[in-house]
Amino acid sequence: MAVRHNRGFRPREEKKDAHRTNNGIRVPEVRLVGDNVEMGVYKIAEALRIAEEQGLDLVEISPNAEPPVCKVIDYKKFLYEQKKRDKMLKAKSTQITVKEIRFGPQTDEHDYEFKKKNAEKFLKEGSKLKAFVFFKGRSIIYKDQGQILLLRLAQDLEEYGKVESMPVLEGKRMTMFIAPKKKKA
């Protein structure tokens, strides 16, 4: 009979709670806070008794305080509320994406209009726009045309976004950033 080796096997680790609760609190005195509790400094045994009488948990909120601050609450409900609050904060923070649009120094009118329409769409979606003119070979002699092209784009997109940085020539690229305008609530 062949022996199977579980190379990837790891015993399940107990998840450690973020806060110490009830009998996990190992200090002689705590500052007690909560809804139905008279605030003050209590011996740990007294604080545990108060929490037990109410059918709630004693949770260490601020372990670094002197004495540590504990709250009499339903721990599972507290964790749920905290998770919900974190989720809301994460939803409110937005990820900024940067979309790029590339031009040549002698981009014709139709291509310009097409790319302008895309740039408009990106700014409406709330993305930042990086517009650049790429100079191949000797076309670097047309750098003034590239700058005019980018400034024209900035002017055409004025109602959708504002210029974050004016056109700058870096090597064979002339780059300009446009940030979307904030939507009014």
Secondary structure as UniProt FT lines:
FT   TURN            7..8
FT   HELIX           22..24
FT   STRAND          29..34
FT   TURN            35..36
FT   STRAND          40..43
FT   HELIX           44..53
FT   TURN            54..55
FT   STRAND          57..62
FT   TURN            63..64
FT   STRAND          69..73
FT   HELIX           75..92
FT   STRAND          98..103
FT   TURN            105..106
FT   HELIX           109..125
FT   STRAND          128..134
FT   HELIX           137..142
FT   HELIX           143..156
FT   TURN            157..160
FT   STRAND          161..170
FT   TURN            171..172
FT   STRAND          173..180
//
